[in-house]
């Protein structure tokens, strides 16, 4: 696996985690 691809996957993973946290924040807010 190339270094550039590793960074790409890492960015996608961070985006997914950030999106999930954002959705949870919206759902839990009254």
C-alpha distance matrix in Angstrom:
0.0 3.8 6.6 8.5 6.7 6.9 10.5 11.2 10.7 12.7 15.3 15.8 16.2 18.7 20.5 21.0 22.4 24.6 25.8 26.8 28.6 30.4 31.5 32.8 34.7 36.3 37.2 38.7 40.8 44.3
3.8 0.0 3.8 5.5 5.4 6.4 8.9 10.0 10.9 12.5 14.5 15.6 16.7 18.6 20.3 21.4 22.9 24.5 25.9 27.4 29.0 30.4 31.9 33.4 34.9 36.5 37.8 39.3 41.0 44.7
6.6 3.8 0.0 3.8 5.5 5.1 6.5 8.8 10.1 10.6 12.5 14.5 15.4 16.6 18.6 20.1 21.2 22.6 24.4 26.0 27.2 28.6 30.4 31.8 33.0 34.8 36.3 37.6 39.1 42.8
8.5 5.5 3.8 0.0 3.8 5.4 5.2 6.3 8.9 9.9 10.7 12.6 14.3 15.5 16.7 18.6 20.2 21.1 22.6 24.6 26.0 26.9 28.8 30.6 31.7 33.1 34.8 36.3 37.6 41.3
6.7 5.4 5.5 3.8 0.0 3.8 5.4 4.9 6.3 8.5 9.8 10.6 12.3 14.2 15.3 16.6 18.5 19.9 21.0 22.7 24.5 25.6 27.0 28.8 30.3 31.6 33.0 34.7 36.3 39.9
6.9 6.4 5.1 5.4 3.8 0.0 3.8 5.4 5.2 6.2 8.7 10.0 10.5 12.3 14.3 15.4 16.6 18.3 19.9 21.2 22.7 24.2 25.8 27.2 28.7 30.4 31.7 33.0 34.8 38.4
10.5 8.9 6.5 5.2 5.4 3.8 0.0 3.8 5.5 5.0 6.1 8.6 9.7 10.4 12.2 14.2 15.3 16.2 18.1 19.9 21.0 22.2 24.2 25.7 26.8 28.4 30.2 31.5 32.8 36.5
11.2 10.0 8.8 6.3 4.9 5.4 3.8 0.0 3.8 5.4 5.2 6.3 8.6 10.0 10.7 12.4 14.4 15.3 16.5 18.5 20.2 21.0 22.6 24.5 25.8 27.0 28.7 30.4 31.7 35.3
10.7 10.9 10.1 8.9 6.3 5.2 5.5 3.8 0.0 3.8 5.4 5.1 6.1 8.6 9.8 10.5 12.4 14.1 15.2 16.6 18.5 19.8 21.1 22.7 24.4 25.8 27.0 28.6 30.4 33.9
12.7 12.5 10.6 9.9 8.5 6.2 5.0 5.4 3.8 0.0 3.8 5.4 5.0 6.2 8.6 9.8 10.6 12.2 14.1 15.4 16.6 18.2 20.0 21.2 22.5 24.4 25.8 27.0 28.6 32.4
15.3 14.5 12.5 10.7 9.8 8.7 6.1 5.2 5.4 3.8 0.0 3.8 5.4 5.1 6.1 8.6 10.0 10.4 12.1 14.2 15.4 16.2 18.3 20.0 20.9 22.4 24.2 25.7 26.9 30.6
15.8 15.6 14.5 12.6 10.6 10.0 8.6 6.3 5.1 5.4 3.8 0.0 3.8 5.5 5.1 6.2 8.7 9.8 10.4 12.4 14.3 15.2 16.5 18.4 19.9 21.0 22.5 24.3 25.8 29.3
16.2 16.7 15.4 14.3 12.3 10.5 9.7 8.6 6.1 5.0 5.4 3.8 0.0 3.8 5.4 5.1 6.3 8.6 9.8 10.7 12.5 14.2 15.4 16.7 18.5 20.1 21.2 22.6 24.5 28.1
18.7 18.6 16.6 15.5 14.2 12.3 10.4 10.0 8.6 6.2 5.1 5.5 3.8 0.0 3.8 5.4 5.1 6.0 8.4 9.9 10.6 12.1 14.2 15.4 16.4 18.3 19.9 21.0 22.5 26.2
20.5 20.3 18.6 16.7 15.3 14.3 12.2 10.7 9.8 8.6 6.1 5.1 5.4 3.8 0.0 3.8 5.5 5.1 6.0 8.6 9.9 10.3 12.2 14.2 15.2 16.4 18.2 19.9 21.1 24.7
21.0 21.4 20.1 18.6 16.6 15.4 14.2 12.4 10.5 9.8 8.6 6.2 5.1 5.4 3.8 0.0 3.8 5.5 5.1 6.2 8.7 9.8 10.6 12.4 14.3 15.4 16.5 18.3 20.1 23.6
22.4 22.9 21.2 20.2 18.5 16.6 15.3 14.4 12.4 10.6 10.0 8.7 6.3 5.1 5.5 3.8 0.0 3.8 5.4 5.1 6.2 8.6 10.0 10.7 12.3 14.4 15.4 16.5 18.4 22.1
24.6 24.5 22.6 21.1 19.9 18.3 16.2 15.3 14.1 12.2 10.4 9.8 8.6 6.0 5.1 5.5 3.8 0.0 3.8 5.5 5.2 6.1 8.7 9.9 10.5 12.4 14.3 15.4 16.6 20.3
25.8 25.9 24.4 22.6 21.0 19.9 18.1 16.5 15.2 14.1 12.1 10.4 9.8 8.4 6.0 5.1 5.4 3.8 0.0 3.8 5.5 5.0 6.2 8.6 9.8 10.6 12.3 14.2 15.5 18.9
26.8 27.4 26.0 24.6 22.7 21.2 19.9 18.5 16.6 15.4 14.2 12.4 10.7 9.9 8.6 6.2 5.1 5.5 3.8 0.0 3.8 5.4 5.2 6.2 8.6 10.0 10.5 12.2 14.3 17.7
28.6 29.0 27.2 26.0 24.5 22.7 21.0 20.2 18.5 16.6 15.4 14.3 12.5 10.6 9.9 8.7 6.2 5.2 5.5 3.8 0.0 3.8 5.5 5.1 6.2 8.7 9.9 10.5 12.2 15.9
30.4 30.4 28.6 26.9 25.6 24.2 22.2 21.0 19.8 18.2 16.2 15.2 14.2 12.1 10.3 9.8 8.6 6.1 5.0 5.4 3.8 0.0 3.8 5.5 5.1 6.3 8.7 10.0 10.8 14.4
31.5 31.9 30.4 28.8 27.0 25.8 24.2 22.6 21.1 20.0 18.3 16.5 15.4 14.2 12.2 10.6 10.0 8.7 6.2 5.2 5.5 3.8 0.0 3.8 5.4 5.1 6.1 8.5 10.0 13.2
32.8 33.4 31.8 30.6 28.8 27.2 25.7 24.5 22.7 21.2 20.0 18.4 16.7 15.4 14.2 12.4 10.7 9.9 8.6 6.2 5.1 5.5 3.8 0.0 3.8 5.4 5.0 6.0 8.5 11.8
34.7 34.9 33.0 31.7 30.3 28.7 26.8 25.8 24.4 22.5 20.9 19.9 18.5 16.4 15.2 14.3 12.3 10.5 9.8 8.6 6.2 5.1 5.4 3.8 0.0 3.8 5.5 5.3 6.1 9.9
36.3 36.5 34.8 33.1 31.6 30.4 28.4 27.0 25.8 24.4 22.4 21.0 20.1 18.3 16.4 15.4 14.4 12.4 10.6 10.0 8.7 6.3 5.1 5.4 3.8 0.0 3.8 5.6 5.4 8.4
37.2 37.8 36.3 34.8 33.0 31.7 30.2 28.7 27.0 25.8 24.2 22.5 21.2 19.9 18.2 16.5 15.4 14.3 12.3 10.5 9.9 8.7 6.1 5.0 5.5 3.8 0.0 3.8 5.6 7.8
38.7 39.3 37.6 36.3 34.7 33.0 31.5 30.4 28.6 27.0 25.7 24.3 22.6 21.0 19.9 18.3 16.5 15.4 14.2 12.2 10.5 10.0 8.5 6.0 5.3 5.6 3.8 0.0 3.8 6.4
40.8 41.0 39.1 37.6 36.3 34.8 32.8 31.7 30.4 28.6 26.9 25.8 24.5 22.5 21.1 20.1 18.4 16.6 15.5 14.3 12.2 10.8 10.0 8.5 6.1 5.4 5.6 3.8 0.0 3.8
44.3 44.7 42.8 41.3 39.9 38.4 36.5 35.3 33.9 32.4 30.6 29.3 28.1 26.2 24.7 23.6 22.1 20.3 18.9 17.7 15.9 14.4 13.2 11.8 9.9 8.4 7.8 6.4 3.8 0.0
